[in-house]
Amino acid sequence: MSSKLVNRHDGIKNMSESEHLMKTYAPLDVCFDRGQGAYLYDDKGTEYLDALSGIAVCGLGHAHPAVTRAIQVQAGKLLHTSNLYCIQNQQQLSDRLSKVSGMDRVFFSNSGAEANEAAIKLARLHGNKQSIENPSIIVTDGSFHGRTLATLTATGNRKVHAGFEPLVQGFIRAPYNDIEAIKNIAQNSKNVVAILVEPAQGEGGINLPDANYLNQLRTICDEHNWLLMLDEIQTGMGRTGKWFAFQHSDIIPDVMTLAKGLGNGVPIGACVAHGAAAELFQPGNHGSTFGGNPLTCSAANAVIDSIEQDQLVQRAAELGSRLADGFIKQLSNVNGVTEIRGFGLLIGIELDRDCAELVKLALQKNILINVTAGNVVRLLPPLILTDAQADQIVDTVSQLIQSFLN
Ligand SMILES: Cc1ncc(COP(=O)(O)O)c(C=O)c1O
């Protein structure tokens, strides 16, 4: 009764529009009923190859047996207590994240935006400890950090701000991948306390900075006692061919935020801190009713186990090269393809024109892709792809792009 049956497409009924859901999304005409590995099946049993993983969430694919089992076992024992009490599998998860990242302490949230909210609060505490009035965080154009008021303000996209003014104070904007701009801000502003940046911009169009960008940011942060805060919500959990994208350089950030791939579909985020930043929060400074509860931590522990056991970080690097090589072979000489960008399994194919309709055309070919920044085909396939599935993504998406451009 809550969903209106909409009669379209020659009488085919679909459930994608509802009278009672807020109109925040404009879903495609497909409802998935189940998934298995890299495939999704709609309510009629039609199979789709998933080259998007729920936007970088289901890195282990759908219905991964270890994650399913962990959730089932935990649900039969205990779903929730409260952070008023010790949660053993939350402690285990923090130990494991600390081991794979080299960072010190973790705060668990329920989403990426909330992980970034925690990071923003850490930056403000860091400023307040030094008696800096109106502490400011540098953020970059083209970034995406979430939809809460502070994180949408941090986001470098006017469309995300529009209508929600007044925005939150305490952010300074700079172009992405522009070290001179950061140096200028350092010279002219005395109240900067942190930089919040994505190691590669996901929503912004798979924008990859110069190889030494993070190293240079680290140096500037050290010189000025700013926190280097990396939003790894899209790049983390093995996707780029390292556990975390910062591990492609020689630095360690003060703060890193995670979500998406951490729970393989179970909602969990994390704000991970290193060194002095890890000691900033004290009891009473921050919290969350659901954050880090036994159910979500059981899933995230199973995700880390499976990534380790199946060596999926190395596999993401191999698959990323295979896909990038394939696309370069098939598309680099095609008129209208302006750039092919790959960072492990974060892949962007930029066209010289807007191409949002490719998403629907791909759906008709039974493959799930995304278009971001208007003209960038974005692929975020699961880390468990077979070689044959990777090749199928290259062939199908290349053909789609070529016929779209013709
Ligand atoms: C880099 C980045 N940061 C933050 C977010 C927000 O995460 P969530 O939607 O879980 O709040 C996203 C989501 O797409 C993201 O890609």
Ligand as a Chemical Component Dictionary entry (heavy atoms), coordinates in Angstrom:
data_LIG
# 
_chem_comp.id                   LIG 
_chem_comp.type                 NON-POLYMER 
_chem_comp.pdbx_formal_charge   0 
_chem_comp.three_letter_code    LIG 
# 
loop_
_chem_comp_atom.comp_id 
_chem_comp_atom.atom_id 
_chem_comp_atom.alt_atom_id 
_chem_comp_atom.type_symbol 
_chem_comp_atom.charge 
_chem_comp_atom.model_Cartn_x 
_chem_comp_atom.model_Cartn_y 
_chem_comp_atom.model_Cartn_z 
_chem_comp_atom.pdbx_ordinal 
LIG C1 C1 C 0 34.369 10.611 -0.277 1  
LIG C2 C2 C 0 33.039 10.540 0.417  2  
LIG N1 N1 N 0 32.904 11.108 1.613  3  
LIG C3 C3 C 0 31.735 11.057 2.288  4  
LIG C4 C4 C 0 30.630 10.443 1.758  5  
LIG C5 C5 C 0 29.339 10.405 2.522  6  
LIG O1 O1 O 0 29.085 9.121  2.998  7  
LIG P1 P1 P 0 27.607 8.705  3.473  8  
LIG O2 O2 O 0 26.718 8.763  2.280  9  
LIG O3 O3 O 0 27.783 7.327  4.040  10 
LIG O4 O4 O 0 27.200 9.691  4.529  11 
LIG C6 C6 C 0 30.731 9.847  0.493  12 
LIG C7 C7 C 0 29.558 9.213  -0.131 13 
LIG O5 O5 O 0 29.459 9.067  -1.322 14 
LIG C8 C8 C 0 31.971 9.908  -0.190 15 
LIG O6 O6 O 0 32.124 9.342  -1.398 16 
# 
loop_
_chem_comp_bond.comp_id 
_chem_comp_bond.atom_id_1 
_chem_comp_bond.atom_id_2 
_chem_comp_bond.value_order 
_chem_comp_bond.pdbx_ordinal 
LIG C1 C2 SING 1  
LIG C2 N1 SING 2  
LIG C2 C8 DOUB 3  
LIG N1 C3 DOUB 4  
LIG C3 C4 SING 5  
LIG C4 C5 SING 6  
LIG C4 C6 DOUB 7  
LIG C5 O1 SING 8  
LIG O1 P1 SING 9  
LIG P1 O2 DOUB 10 
LIG P1 O3 SING 11 
LIG P1 O4 SING 12 
LIG C6 C7 SING 13 
LIG C6 C8 SING 14 
LIG C7 O5 DOUB 15 
LIG C8 O6 SING 16 
# 
